[in-house]
């Protein structure tokens, strides 16, 4: 007899939602994670009374009322709205690109003036059918904004010039002809009071959790514990990279506590010139409107991923897409294993989409 109905590999959002829902339906679950904490990449810890986002900024946003009501069972959310600013060599611009940005860049006041300026620069660049990220960006926002606010930042983020990146990466970039600095424009948005770790702990409830357990190193014995496996680790690692390693971008953080109550006046400031080595600085207290006497900041450095590093962003180009399809074919043949989440499906997921997918998988699985 197996001891559990489900062994859930990974105590992040996908695993926690699955565990909560399966337990609610009378199934027994064991959740394991190789890290020493729950909550995956949305893990927050307290420092100087501030909830620090250890793996980078996570802002919950969704247009899905069902998902919003779902997460509100486990946490009370504040009214935080994501309004990052860009710092280009000391010049400050609003993000996403909107009328405030265009006014600062060109002195234009009306949407018609801003659109005319973009069209003029697009025509001067001779772009009709954008072939790469640079051409796509210029066609969306013009040459000036591309040069100051896109080129350096994106080059640092992806570790390659914009001319070598596919156009689709920037197609979802918000461009607005209103004076609106709300980056996501989502119906529901906020940060859980008390941090994400507490929210995930509330999801997991009384479910058994074992931390510091590496599934792939102990696979044979762990598989004996449960009827089915829910695997949220890297899909290529599951198959011991036998077809080759999928590529990711990784991120390195330098976090420090400062003896000041307000370092930069905003939660997120992007550094868009190519000379500044980091992509952005996060000041964590501003996510929860903190008034603590000290502050905690994190500088973010984008890096090429290598085995052993934390994988963050899948490199969704044609080569990696084709390799993932081969791994997916193998995954589909694995009996009694569900592959899920950002790493299990080699897909960039916003948090609300992770929850949406996990709920739909539970529905299919248990009904």
Beta strands, then each sheet from edge to edge (+ up, - down):
strand 1: 4-9
strand 2: 29-33
strand 3: 44-47
strand 4: 50-53
strand 5: 60-62
strand 6: 85-88
strand 7: 91-94
strand 8: 188-190
strand 9: 208-211
strand 10: 226-231
strand 11: 248-258
strand 12: 268-271
strand 13: 280-283
strand 14: 295-304
strand 15: 313-314
strand 16: 337-339
sheet 1: 9+ 2+ 1+ 10+ 16+
sheet 2: 3+ 4-
sheet 3: 5+ 8-
sheet 4: 7+ 6- 12- 13+ 14- 11+ 15-
end
